[in-house]
């Protein structure tokens, strides 16, 4: 197989899944680890993928549309949602940012909790969580119609007035190399400030985000931050999270 043909196979694999390992490519291409490593290095130099330890990930320049995210790994997000709803006590105060996983959490909380104080920049979440809340503050600012959520300087200024017991936030991706990343400076800053202004930061990251790398790194994270997910993360990501003192909770299967 010619190098150009191998490169096409590698790019196709990376496009089809968040991350691919050198071991997998060695087996499928029938070449040595060194050959695969050189192929990945060349493609990374051409900015066609991102080289990581032991393999490669695709480079994402924009987050998928909200409608697509909403149907991705629904079961995993439902497990995360049930887990978080069980952690939150009645009467707690919450920051909730916008996203498909936090939306699933809002549905679960609305069915199980009451008396909550909620601060959110997501209009859908504000509406859904009404049955569980005694007070809801929608953070003002510029409305992004695609996300039905507010962003910008005004939103951050409004957020700065409040503190909460919990911050429930999402992430564009989580990887061993960059940890938590996003696709927008505004979204990353919103999430980081929510975490820093809360007593307990919960990063809700379903397994479809493993190996994904956005353009914006958000951090450093506050002490005690935890990731809630639906599957054990790959070994390299787990090691990176442990090194950063970020705890990991794996949500149980619903009904167990």
C-alpha positions in Angstrom: 0.0 0.0 0.0 1.3 3.4 -1.0 1.9 6.1 1.7 -0.9 8.2 0.2 -3.3 5.3 0.4 -2.3 4.7 4.1 -2.9 8.3 4.8 -6.4 8.1 3.4 -7.2 5.1 5.5 -5.9 6.8 8.6 -7.9 10.0 7.9 -11.0 7.9 7.3 -10.6 6.1 10.6 -10.0 9.3 12.5 -13.1 10.9 10.9 -15.2 7.9 11.8 -14.3 7.8 15.5 -12.9 10.3 18.0 -9.5 8.6 18.4 -7.5 5.8 16.8 -4.4 4.0 18.3 -1.2 3.1 16.6 -1.9 -0.5 17.5 -5.2 -0.5 15.7 -3.7 1.1 12.6 -0.7 -1.3 12.6 -3.1 -4.3 12.5 -5.5 -2.9 9.9 -2.7 -1.5 7.6 -0.4 -4.5 8.0 2.7 -2.3 8.5 5.1 -1.6 11.4 4.4 0.7 14.4 7.2 3.0 13.2 5.6 3.3 9.7 2.3 4.3 11.3 4.0 6.7 13.7 5.7 8.4 10.8 2.4 8.6 8.8 0.6 10.2 11.8 3.5 12.7 12.3 3.3 13.7 8.6 -0.5 14.2 8.7 -0.2 16.2 12.0 2.4 18.4 10.4 0.0 19.0 7.6 -2.7 19.9 10.2 -5.0 17.1 9.0 -5.2 15.4 12.4 -3.8 15.8 15.9 -1.0 13.5 17.1 -1.4 12.2 20.6 0.6 9.7 22.7 -0.1 6.3 21.2 -2.3 7.4 18.3 -4.2 10.3 16.8 -7.4 12.3 17.1 -9.3 14.4 14.7 -9.1 18.1 14.7 -12.5 19.8 15.3 -12.9 23.4 14.5 -16.6 23.6 15.5 -18.9 21.7 17.7 -21.6 19.7 16.0 -25.1 21.3 15.8 -27.2 21.0 19.0 -29.7 18.8 17.2 -27.0 16.3 16.4 -25.5 16.4 19.9 -28.9 15.8 21.4 -29.2 12.3 19.7 -25.6 11.3 20.3 -25.2 8.7 23.1 -28.6 9.3 24.6 -28.4 6.3 26.9 -25.1 7.5 28.3 -26.4 11.0 28.9 -29.5 9.6 30.6 -27.2 7.6 33.0 -25.2 10.7 33.8 -28.4 12.7 34.3 -29.8 10.1 36.8 -26.5 10.0 38.7 -26.3 13.8 39.0 -30.0 14.1 40.0 -29.2 11.7 42.9 -26.3 13.8 44.0 -28.2 17.1 44.2 -30.2 17.7 47.4 -33.6 19.5 47.5 -33.1 23.2 48.0 -29.5 23.3 46.5 -28.2 26.2 44.4 -26.9 25.3 40.9 -25.1 26.8 38.0 -26.1 25.0 34.8 -24.5 25.8 31.5 -25.9 25.0 28.1 -25.4 21.7 26.3 -27.0 18.4 25.4 -25.8 16.6 28.6 -26.8 19.4 30.9 -30.2 19.5 29.2 -30.6 15.8 30.0 -29.6 16.5 33.6 -32.2 19.3 33.8 -35.0 16.8 32.7 -33.9 14.4 35.4 -33.7 17.0 38.1 -37.1 18.4 37.2 -38.6 15.0 38.0 -36.8 14.4 41.2 -36.0 17.6 43.1 -37.7 20.6 44.5 -36.9 24.0 46.0 -33.7 24.6 43.8 -32.1 27.9 43.1 -30.9 27.8 39.5 -28.6 30.1 37.5 -28.3 29.2 33.8 -27.6 30.8 30.4 -29.7 28.2 28.6 -33.3 29.2 27.9 -34.5 25.5 27.3 -33.0 24.4 30.7 -34.6 27.4 32.4 -38.0 26.3 31.1 -37.5 22.5 31.8 -36.3 22.9 35.3 -39.3 25.1 36.5 -41.0 22.2 38.4 -38.0 21.7 40.6 -37.1 25.3 41.3 -38.1 28.0 43.7 -36.0 30.6 41.9 -34.5 30.7 38.4 -32.1 33.4 37.1 -31.5 33.4 33.4 -28.2 35.1 32.8 -28.5 38.0 30.4 -26.4 38.7 27.3 -26.3 38.1 23.6 -28.6 35.2 22.5 -27.1 32.5 20.3 -30.2 31.3 18.3 -28.5 28.0 17.4 -27.9 27.2 21.1 -30.9 29.1 22.6 -28.3 30.3 25.2 -26.7 33.6 26.1 -23.0 34.4 25.9 -20.7 37.4 25.9 -19.3 40.0 28.3 -22.8 40.9 29.7 -23.5 37.3 30.5 -20.1 36.9 32.4 -20.8 40.2 34.2 -24.2 38.9 35.3 -22.7 35.6 36.4 -20.1 37.4 38.5 -22.9 38.4 41.0 -23.6 34.9 42.2 -22.2 31.9 43.9 -23.7 28.4 44.0 -23.2 25.0 45.7 -22.8 23.2 42.4 -21.6 23.9 38.9 -23.0 21.5 36.3 -21.1 22.1 33.1 -20.3 20.3 29.9 -17.2 20.1 27.7 -16.5 19.9 24.0 -14.0 17.2 24.5 -11.6 15.5 27.0 -8.2 14.1 26.0 -5.0 13.0 27.6 -3.1 15.8 26.0 -5.3 18.8 26.7 -7.8 17.5 29.3 -11.0 19.6 28.9 -11.5 21.7 25.8 -14.2 23.6 24.0 -14.9 25.2 20.6 -15.5 28.8 21.8 -13.6 31.1 24.1 -16.9 32.5 25.4 -18.3 29.0 26.3 -15.0 28.0 27.9 -14.8 31.1 30.0 -18.5 30.7 31.1 -17.8 27.1 32.2 -14.6 28.0 34.0 -16.2 30.9 35.9 -19.2 28.8 36.9 -16.8 26.2 38.4 -14.7 28.8 40.2 -17.8 30.4 41.7 -19.2 27.1 43.0 -18.4 24.9 46.0 -18.4 21.7 43.9 -17.7 21.6 40.2 -19.1 18.6 38.2 -18.0 18.3 34.6 -20.6 16.2 32.7 -18.8 14.4 29.9 -20.3 11.4 28.1 -18.1 8.9 26.5 -18.6 10.3 23.0 -16.3 13.1 24.0 -13.4 10.9 24.8 -10.4 11.8 22.6 -12.2 14.9 21.2 -10.0 18.0 21.2 -11.5 21.4 20.7 -9.6 24.6 20.0 -9.9 26.2 23.4 -8.5 24.7 26.6 -10.3 25.7 29.8 -8.4 25.6 33.0 -6.8 25.5 35.4 -9.7 23.8 37.1 -10.6 24.4 40.7 -9.6 21.9 43.3 -12.0 19.1 43.9 -13.5 19.2 40.3 -15.0 15.9 39.2 -15.9 14.4 35.9 -19.2 12.5 35.7 -19.3 10.1 32.7 -21.1 7.0 31.5 -18.0 4.7 30.9 -14.5 4.3 32.3 -12.3 6.6 30.3 -9.4 5.2 28.2 -6.3 4.5 30.2 -4.3 7.5 29.0 -7.2 9.9 29.7 -7.7 8.4 33.1 -4.0 8.8 33.9 -4.1 12.4 32.8 -7.2 13.1 34.9 -5.6 11.5 38.0 -2.4 13.5 37.5 -4.5 16.7 37.5 -6.3 15.5 40.7 -9.7 15.4 38.9 -12.0 12.7 40.2 -14.0 10.5 37.9 -17.5 9.1 38.7 -18.9 6.5 36.3 -22.7 6.5 36.3 -24.4 3.2 37.0 -26.7 1.6 34.4 -30.2 2.9 35.0 -32.2 0.4 37.0 -29.2 -1.3 38.6 
